[in-house]
Amino acid sequence: MKVSLIVLAGCLILATPLRAGQEIDFTRAIKPILTKHCYECHAAQKQRSGLRLDSVAAIRKGGDSGPAIVPGKSGLSKLIKAVTGAEGTKQMPPKEPKLSSAQINLLKRWIDQGASAPLNESTDPVPGVQKKHWAFLGPARPALPAVKGGAWVRNPIDRFILARLEKEGMAPAPEADRATLIRRVSLDLTGLPPTIEEVDQFLADRRPDAYERVVNQLLETQHFGERWGRHWLDLARYADSNGYSIDAPRSIWKYRDWVIAALDRDLPFDQFVLEQLAGDLLPGATQEQKIATGFHRNTPINEEGGIDLEQFRIESVVDRVNTTGAVFLGLTVGCAQCHDHKYDPISQREYYELFAFFNNCDEPVLEVPTPEQLQERKRIRQEVSAVNKKLALLDPTSDAKQMAWEKNLSHEA
């Protein structure tokens, strides 16, 4: 009986209208209104116009058009204008039921009182977002695992290998013979087997660092860049043809060669990325840095007759945005092309903010002649200039005289 009386008393307290001057509690008085009328479009799972209304912090931050409220000034608050339809604003919510006068007055009073937030407020993340997805985590060097067979370990990587072997109850395999070692490392670094001469040289080299010497030699060959550049060219969607039905050939092999050369000269990764995304914007950009921007010139090109050129220009921009997300962010941002991403915190607005960067790109044709071709072109242009000077000395009226003479000829002549 006592419990029933306590519950009844609590219900009566909650049902009691708020008195004028009484401080409005967001959780108890405001949030139920927003939950019923606004959360379908402005909560964690969906933020139309970039606006969330499920926390005071989110309301203060607002959406695409700015803060939703001005604390202390309900008359200037966009939220009040939206729910009342004031100043030509489309009244919200768009569906019935609309907010009652009492509910609107409650919102106004809360804002005029300063729009205070509950002390324990927290904005819940979007359900399904993988907060521990590797793309959102900063790289951190892991601690070296403890192992029992420490004598087998020669470097830190060996510790991780041995720790896993010991966990599985396995022992390391015996070291391979030298002929197998050079074959493995050659295939791994260059994709090519060693020559008989290279095997014989390695077998005859008894120096303690013989294996390290072989590795360095392989790293210095062009075949290293060819072998490992293939992985990057796949990410860059490199192709020697344009795609689509005609699939005509394209001439972009200079970009392929740039990637190979960058790996062979051990270009630092930050510079490797910078030159591919904005090499042409660097001060005093070299021809090689401009060639590097071929990374985003690998989009499919439709050359069929009757196509909408603007449509396929836009599709090229979309391809560049999606490729940038996949390669550099490790995320499939393409979902946000049509709607806010359901499983990653990427909004459609953010997608088109990134889109805007690539929408400013031009499609120039870049000349990449060899030094020999430049010299030959210079020679030919000099010859042409000399001939033009001789032609300039001829009688400028010769054409008119020729036509007059032809007119005097008979039809038979």
Secondary structure as a PSIPRED ss2 file (coil, helix, strand):
# PSIPRED VFORMAT (PSIPRED V4.0)

   1 M C   1.000  0.000  0.000
   2 K H   0.000  1.000  0.000
   3 V H   0.000  1.000  0.000
   4 S H   0.000  1.000  0.000
   5 L H   0.000  1.000  0.000
   6 I H   0.000  1.000  0.000
   7 V H   0.000  1.000  0.000
   8 L H   0.000  1.000  0.000
   9 A H   0.000  1.000  0.000
  10 G H   0.000  1.000  0.000
  11 C H   0.000  1.000  0.000
  12 L H   0.000  1.000  0.000
  13 I H   0.000  1.000  0.000
  14 L H   0.000  1.000  0.000
  15 A H   0.000  1.000  0.000
  16 T C   1.000  0.000  0.000
  17 P C   1.000  0.000  0.000
  18 L C   1.000  0.000  0.000
  19 R C   1.000  0.000  0.000
  20 A C   1.000  0.000  0.000
  21 G C   1.000  0.000  0.000
  22 Q C   1.000  0.000  0.000
  23 E C   1.000  0.000  0.000
  24 I C   1.000  0.000  0.000
  25 D C   1.000  0.000  0.000
  26 F H   0.000  1.000  0.000
  27 T H   0.000  1.000  0.000
  28 R H   0.000  1.000  0.000
  29 A H   0.000  1.000  0.000
  30 I H   0.000  1.000  0.000
  31 K H   0.000  1.000  0.000
  32 P H   0.000  1.000  0.000
  33 I H   0.000  1.000  0.000
  34 L H   0.000  1.000  0.000
  35 T H   0.000  1.000  0.000
  36 K H   0.000  1.000  0.000
  37 H H   0.000  1.000  0.000
  38 C C   1.000  0.000  0.000
  39 Y C   1.000  0.000  0.000
  40 E C   1.000  0.000  0.000
  41 C C   1.000  0.000  0.000
  42 H E   0.000  0.000  1.000
  43 A C   1.000  0.000  0.000
  44 A C   1.000  0.000  0.000
  45 Q C   1.000  0.000  0.000
  46 K C   1.000  0.000  0.000
  47 Q E   0.000  0.000  1.000
  48 R H   0.000  1.000  0.000
  49 S H   0.000  1.000  0.000
  50 G H   0.000  1.000  0.000
  51 L C   1.000  0.000  0.000
  52 R C   1.000  0.000  0.000
  53 L C   1.000  0.000  0.000
  54 D C   1.000  0.000  0.000
  55 S C   1.000  0.000  0.000
  56 V H   0.000  1.000  0.000
  57 A H   0.000  1.000  0.000
  58 A H   0.000  1.000  0.000
  59 I H   0.000  1.000  0.000
  60 R H   0.000  1.000  0.000
  61 K H   0.000  1.000  0.000
  62 G C   1.000  0.000  0.000
  63 G E   0.000  0.000  1.000
  64 D C   1.000  0.000  0.000
  65 S C   1.000  0.000  0.000
  66 G E   0.000  0.000  1.000
  67 P C   1.000  0.000  0.000
  68 A C   1.000  0.000  0.000
  69 I C   1.000  0.000  0.000
  70 V C   1.000  0.000  0.000
  71 P C   1.000  0.000  0.000
  72 G C   1.000  0.000  0.000
  73 K C   1.000  0.000  0.000
  74 S H   0.000  1.000  0.000
  75 G H   0.000  1.000  0.000
  76 L H   0.000  1.000  0.000
  77 S C   1.000  0.000  0.000
  78 K H   0.000  1.000  0.000
  79 L H   0.000  1.000  0.000
  80 I H   0.000  1.000  0.000
  81 K H   0.000  1.000  0.000
  82 A H   0.000  1.000  0.000
  83 V H   0.000  1.000  0.000
  84 T H   0.000  1.000  0.000
  85 G C   1.000  0.000  0.000
  86 A H   0.000  1.000  0.000
  87 E H   0.000  1.000  0.000
  88 G H   0.000  1.000  0.000
  89 T C   1.000  0.000  0.000
  90 K C   1.000  0.000  0.000
  91 Q C   1.000  0.000  0.000
  92 M C   1.000  0.000  0.000
  93 P C   1.000  0.000  0.000
  94 P C   1.000  0.000  0.000
  95 K C   1.000  0.000  0.000
  96 E C   1.000  0.000  0.000
  97 P C   1.000  0.000  0.000
  98 K C   1.000  0.000  0.000
  99 L C   1.000  0.000  0.000
 100 S C   1.000  0.000  0.000
 101 S H   0.000  1.000  0.000
 102 A H   0.000  1.000  0.000
 103 Q H   0.000  1.000  0.000
 104 I H   0.000  1.000  0.000
 105 N H   0.000  1.000  0.000
 106 L H   0.000  1.000  0.000
 107 L H   0.000  1.000  0.000
 108 K H   0.000  1.000  0.000
 109 R H   0.000  1.000  0.000
 110 W H   0.000  1.000  0.000
 111 I H   0.000  1.000  0.000
 112 D H   0.000  1.000  0.000
 113 Q C   1.000  0.000  0.000
 114 G C   1.000  0.000  0.000
 115 A C   1.000  0.000  0.000
 116 S C   1.000  0.000  0.000
 117 A C   1.000  0.000  0.000
 118 P C   1.000  0.000  0.000
 119 L C   1.000  0.000  0.000
 120 N C   1.000  0.000  0.000
 121 E C   1.000  0.000  0.000
 122 S C   1.000  0.000  0.000
 123 T C   1.000  0.000  0.000
 124 D C   1.000  0.000  0.000
 125 P C   1.000  0.000  0.000
 126 V C   1.000  0.000  0.000
 127 P C   1.000  0.000  0.000
 128 G C   1.000  0.000  0.000
 129 V C   1.000  0.000  0.000
 130 Q C   1.000  0.000  0.000
 131 K C   1.000  0.000  0.000
 132 K C   1.000  0.000  0.000
 133 H C   1.000  0.000  0.000
 134 W H   0.000  1.000  0.000
 135 A H   0.000  1.000  0.000
 136 F H   0.000  1.000  0.000
 137 L C   1.000  0.000  0.000
 138 G C   1.000  0.000  0.000
 139 P C   1.000  0.000  0.000
 140 A C   1.000  0.000  0.000
 141 R C   1.000  0.000  0.000
 142 P C   1.000  0.000  0.000
 143 A C   1.000  0.000  0.000
 144 L C   1.000  0.000  0.000
 145 P C   1.000  0.000  0.000
 146 A C   1.000  0.000  0.000
 147 V C   1.000  0.000  0.000
 148 K C   1.000  0.000  0.000
 149 G C   1.000  0.000  0.000
 150 G H   0.000  1.000  0.000
 151 A H   0.000  1.000  0.000
 152 W H   0.000  1.000  0.000
 153 V C   1.000  0.000  0.000
 154 R C   1.000  0.000  0.000
 155 N C   1.000  0.000  0.000
 156 P H   0.000  1.000  0.000
 157 I H   0.000  1.000  0.000
 158 D H   0.000  1.000  0.000
 159 R H   0.000  1.000  0.000
 160 F H   0.000  1.000  0.000
 161 I H   0.000  1.000  0.000
 162 L H   0.000  1.000  0.000
 163 A H   0.000  1.000  0.000
 164 R H   0.000  1.000  0.000
 165 L H   0.000  1.000  0.000
 166 E H   0.000  1.000  0.000
 167 K H   0.000  1.000  0.000
 168 E C   1.000  0.000  0.000
 169 G C   1.000  0.000  0.000
 170 M C   1.000  0.000  0.000
 171 A C   1.000  0.000  0.000
 172 P C   1.000  0.000  0.000
 173 A C   1.000  0.000  0.000
 174 P C   1.000  0.000  0.000
 175 E C   1.000  0.000  0.000
 176 A C   1.000  0.000  0.000
 177 D C   1.000  0.000  0.000
 178 R H   0.000  1.000  0.000
 179 A H   0.000  1.000  0.000
 180 T H   0.000  1.000  0.000
 181 L H   0.000  1.000  0.000
 182 I H   0.000  1.000  0.000
 183 R H   0.000  1.000  0.000
 184 R H   0.000  1.000  0.000
 185 V H   0.000  1.000  0.000
 186 S H   0.000  1.000  0.000
 187 L H   0.000  1.000  0.000
 188 D H   0.000  1.000  0.000
 189 L H   0.000  1.000  0.000
 190 T H   0.000  1.000  0.000
 191 G C   1.000  0.000  0.000
 192 L C   1.000  0.000  0.000
 193 P C   1.000  0.000  0.000
 194 P C   1.000  0.000  0.000
 195 T C   1.000  0.000  0.000
 196 I H   0.000  1.000  0.000
 197 E H   0.000  1.000  0.000
 198 E H   0.000  1.000  0.000
 199 V H   0.000  1.000  0.000
 200 D H   0.000  1.000  0.000
 201 Q H   0.000  1.000  0.000
 202 F H   0.000  1.000  0.000
 203 L H   0.000  1.000  0.000
 204 A H   0.000  1.000  0.000
 205 D C   1.000  0.000  0.000
 206 R C   1.000  0.000  0.000
 207 R C   1.000  0.000  0.000
 208 P C   1.000  0.000  0.000
 209 D C   1.000  0.000  0.000
 210 A H   0.000  1.000  0.000
 211 Y H   0.000  1.000  0.000
 212 E H   0.000  1.000  0.000
 213 R H   0.000  1.000  0.000
 214 V H   0.000  1.000  0.000
 215 V H   0.000  1.000  0.000
 216 N H   0.000  1.000  0.000
 217 Q H   0.000  1.000  0.000
 218 L H   0.000  1.000  0.000
 219 L H   0.000  1.000  0.000
 220 E C   1.000  0.000  0.000
 221 T C   1.000  0.000  0.000
 222 Q H   0.000  1.000  0.000
 223 H H   0.000  1.000  0.000
 224 F H   0.000  1.000  0.000
 225 G H   0.000  1.000  0.000
 226 E H   0.000  1.000  0.000
 227 R H   0.000  1.000  0.000
 228 W H   0.000  1.000  0.000
 229 G H   0.000  1.000  0.000
 230 R H   0.000  1.000  0.000
 231 H H   0.000  1.000  0.000
 232 W H   0.000  1.000  0.000
 233 L H   0.000  1.000  0.000
 234 D H   0.000  1.000  0.000
 235 L H   0.000  1.000  0.000
 236 A C   1.000  0.000  0.000
 237 R C   1.000  0.000  0.000
 238 Y C   1.000  0.000  0.000
 239 A C   1.000  0.000  0.000
 240 D C   1.000  0.000  0.000
 241 S E   0.000  0.000  1.000
 242 N C   1.000  0.000  0.000
 243 G C   1.000  0.000  0.000
 244 Y C   1.000  0.000  0.000
 245 S C   1.000  0.000  0.000
 246 I C   1.000  0.000  0.000
 247 D C   1.000  0.000  0.000
 248 A C   1.000  0.000  0.000
 249 P E   0.000  0.000  1.000
 250 R C   1.000  0.000  0.000
 251 S C   1.000  0.000  0.000
 252 I C   1.000  0.000  0.000
 253 W H   0.000  1.000  0.000
 254 K H   0.000  1.000  0.000
 255 Y H   0.000  1.000  0.000
 256 R H   0.000  1.000  0.000
 257 D H   0.000  1.000  0.000
 258 W H   0.000  1.000  0.000
 259 V H   0.000  1.000  0.000
 260 I H   0.000  1.000  0.000
 261 A H   0.000  1.000  0.000
 262 A H   0.000  1.000  0.000
 263 L H   0.000  1.000  0.000
 264 D H   0.000  1.000  0.000
 265 R C   1.000  0.000  0.000
 266 D C   1.000  0.000  0.000
 267 L C   1.000  0.000  0.000
 268 P C   1.000  0.000  0.000
 269 F H   0.000  1.000  0.000
 270 D H   0.000  1.000  0.000
 271 Q H   0.000  1.000  0.000
 272 F H   0.000  1.000  0.000
 273 V H   0.000  1.000  0.000
 274 L H   0.000  1.000  0.000
 275 E H   0.000  1.000  0.000
 276 Q H   0.000  1.000  0.000
 277 L H   0.000  1.000  0.000
 278 A H   0.000  1.000  0.000
 279 G H   0.000  1.000  0.000
 280 D H   0.000  1.000  0.000
 281 L H   0.000  1.000  0.000
 282 L C   1.000  0.000  0.000
 283 P C   1.000  0.000  0.000
 284 G C   1.000  0.000  0.000
 285 A C   1.000  0.000  0.000
 286 T C   1.000  0.000  0.000
 287 Q H   0.000  1.000  0.000
 288 E H   0.000  1.000  0.000
 289 Q H   0.000  1.000  0.000
 290 K H   0.000  1.000  0.000
 291 I H   0.000  1.000  0.000
 292 A H   0.000  1.000  0.000
 293 T H   0.000  1.000  0.000
 294 G H   0.000  1.000  0.000
 295 F H   0.000  1.000  0.000
 296 H H   0.000  1.000  0.000
 297 R H   0.000  1.000  0.000
 298 N C   1.000  0.000  0.000
 299 T C   1.000  0.000  0.000
 300 P C   1.000  0.000  0.000
 301 I C   1.000  0.000  0.000
 302 N C   1.000  0.000  0.000
 303 E C   1.000  0.000  0.000
 304 E C   1.000  0.000  0.000
 305 G C   1.000  0.000  0.000
 306 G C   1.000  0.000  0.000
 307 I C   1.000  0.000  0.000
 308 D C   1.000  0.000  0.000
 309 L H   0.000  1.000  0.000
 310 E H   0.000  1.000  0.000
 311 Q H   0.000  1.000  0.000
 312 F H   0.000  1.000  0.000
 313 R H   0.000  1.000  0.000
 314 I H   0.000  1.000  0.000
 315 E H   0.000  1.000  0.000
 316 S H   0.000  1.000  0.000
 317 V H   0.000  1.000  0.000
 318 V H   0.000  1.000  0.000
 319 D H   0.000  1.000  0.000
 320 R H   0.000  1.000  0.000
 321 V H   0.000  1.000  0.000
 322 N H   0.000  1.000  0.000
 323 T H   0.000  1.000  0.000
 324 T H   0.000  1.000  0.000
 325 G H   0.000  1.000  0.000
 326 A H   0.000  1.000  0.000
 327 V H   0.000  1.000  0.000
 328 F H   0.000  1.000  0.000
 329 L H   0.000  1.000  0.000
 330 G C   1.000  0.000  0.000
 331 L C   1.000  0.000  0.000
 332 T C   1.000  0.000  0.000
 333 V H   0.000  1.000  0.000
 334 G H   0.000  1.000  0.000
 335 C H   0.000  1.000  0.000
 336 A H   0.000  1.000  0.000
 337 Q H   0.000  1.000  0.000
 338 C C   1.000  0.000  0.000
 339 H C   1.000  0.000  0.000
 340 D C   1.000  0.000  0.000
 341 H C   1.000  0.000  0.000
 342 K C   1.000  0.000  0.000
 343 Y C   1.000  0.000  0.000
 344 D C   1.000  0.000  0.000
 345 P C   1.000  0.000  0.000
 346 I C   1.000  0.000  0.000
 347 S C   1.000  0.000  0.000
 348 Q H   0.000  1.000  0.000
 349 R H   0.000  1.000  0.000
 350 E H   0.000  1.000  0.000
 351 Y H   0.000  1.000  0.000
 352 Y H   0.000  1.000  0.000
 353 E H   0.000  1.000  0.000
 354 L H   0.000  1.000  0.000
 355 F H   0.000  1.000  0.000
 356 A H   0.000  1.000  0.000
 357 F H   0.000  1.000  0.000
 358 F H   0.000  1.000  0.000
 359 N C   1.000  0.000  0.000
 360 N C   1.000  0.000  0.000
 361 C C   1.000  0.000  0.000
 362 D C   1.000  0.000  0.000
 363 E C   1.000  0.000  0.000
 364 P C   1.000  0.000  0.000
 365 V C   1.000  0.000  0.000
 366 L C   1.000  0.000  0.000
 367 E C   1.000  0.000  0.000
 368 V C   1.000  0.000  0.000
 369 P C   1.000  0.000  0.000
 370 T C   1.000  0.000  0.000
 371 P H   0.000  1.000  0.000
 372 E H   0.000  1.000  0.000
 373 Q H   0.000  1.000  0.000
 374 L H   0.000  1.000  0.000
 375 Q H   0.000  1.000  0.000
 376 E H   0.000  1.000  0.000
 377 R H   0.000  1.000  0.000
 378 K H   0.000  1.000  0.000
 379 R H   0.000  1.000  0.000
 380 I H   0.000  1.000  0.000
 381 R H   0.000  1.000  0.000
 382 Q H   0.000  1.000  0.000
 383 E H   0.000  1.000  0.000
 384 V H   0.000  1.000  0.000
 385 S H   0.000  1.000  0.000
 386 A H   0.000  1.000  0.000
 387 V H   0.000  1.000  0.000
 388 N H   0.000  1.000  0.000
 389 K H   0.000  1.000  0.000
 390 K H   0.000  1.000  0.000
 391 L H   0.000  1.000  0.000
 392 A H   0.000  1.000  0.000
 393 L C   1.000  0.000  0.000
 394 L C   1.000  0.000  0.000
 395 D C   1.000  0.000  0.000
 396 P C   1.000  0.000  0.000
 397 T C   1.000  0.000  0.000
 398 S H   0.000  1.000  0.000
 399 D H   0.000  1.000  0.000
 400 A H   0.000  1.000  0.000
 401 K H   0.000  1.000  0.000
 402 Q H   0.000  1.000  0.000
 403 M H   0.000  1.000  0.000
 404 A H   0.000  1.000  0.000
 405 W H   0.000  1.000  0.000
 406 E H   0.000  1.000  0.000
 407 K H   0.000  1.000  0.000
 408 N H   0.000  1.000  0.000
 409 L C   1.000  0.000  0.000
 410 S C   1.000  0.000  0.000
 411 H C   1.000  0.000  0.000
 412 E C   1.000  0.000  0.000
 413 A C   1.000  0.000  0.000
